[in-house]
Amino acid sequence: MNNIPIIPIQLQNLFDDMTFIGNVPPNHKLCVKSKCYSNSSSWIHWSFRKLDFESSSLTVNFIHNTCTAASQAYSSFSKTQFENVILSKLILLRNGIKNIQKTYINDVKTSNSLETSLLIIDLILPQKIKSQLGLISNNYNNFINDEYVIEYEKFINQENNNKKVSKPIEIVNKKENELKEISSSLTSNLSGISDISAVTALASSPPNKSKK
């Protein structure tokens, strides 16, 4: 009798909500208030949802809060006897959300909001389970490592090329220094000529040809 595990009340309520969402049939919507399912193709069920003030936003908020609570529960009980139960409920919950997402396929806003709830689950599921569910490739880590190596090699090659090729600012400075040397040389050559007309004549006169 003493070996029977006592499930904390918060987990009991959470498991009820996760099971409710996870067991939703295809092409059905949640009736959050009455905890039942509504056939999305039945006008009677549509009327029932309206009369009970059910809505897609109410469904989205309920699912989001359940996923958040499930994430917190997994963090708190991951090293206890409840870990495997929570994981199994998370998988069930994810399948239910996928069914609901298909039901709201024509409602972009609701579908995108449900995608956020799926992300909460995917972030806490262990790598091994995500691989088994086909959420990631078995070569995911190898892919990441290969991409990292490729990008690193590109960075190193670029750095080496930068060392071989002069940077634009260095080329500009070099040209400025060359112009300063030419200007200084011209100034010294013309420093002895005081008459501006002589300078003009000197600049316009053709160069002397050497005699053969």
Sequence and secondary structure as in RCSB ss.txt:
>XXXX:A:sequence
MNNIPIIPIQLQNLFDDMTFIGNVPPNHKLCVKSKCYSNSSSWIHWSFRKLDFESSSLTVNFIHNTCTAASQAYS
SFSKTQFENVILSKLILLRNGIKNIQKTYINDVKTSNSLETSLLIIDLILPQKIKSQLGLISNNYNNFINDEYVI
EYEKFINQENNNKKVSKPIEIVNKKENELKEISSSLTSNLSGISDISAVTALASSPPNKSKK
>XXXX:A:secstr
 TTS    HHHHHHHHHHHHHHT  TTEEEETTTTEEEETT HHHHHHHHHTT  HHHHHHHHHHHHHHHHHHHH
HHTTSTTHHHHHHHHHHHHHHHHHHHHHTTT HHHHHHHHHHHHHHHHHS HHHHHHTTSS TTHHHHHHHHHHH
HHHHHHHHHHHHHHS  HHHHHHHHHHHHHHHHHHHHHHHTT   HHHHHHHHHS       
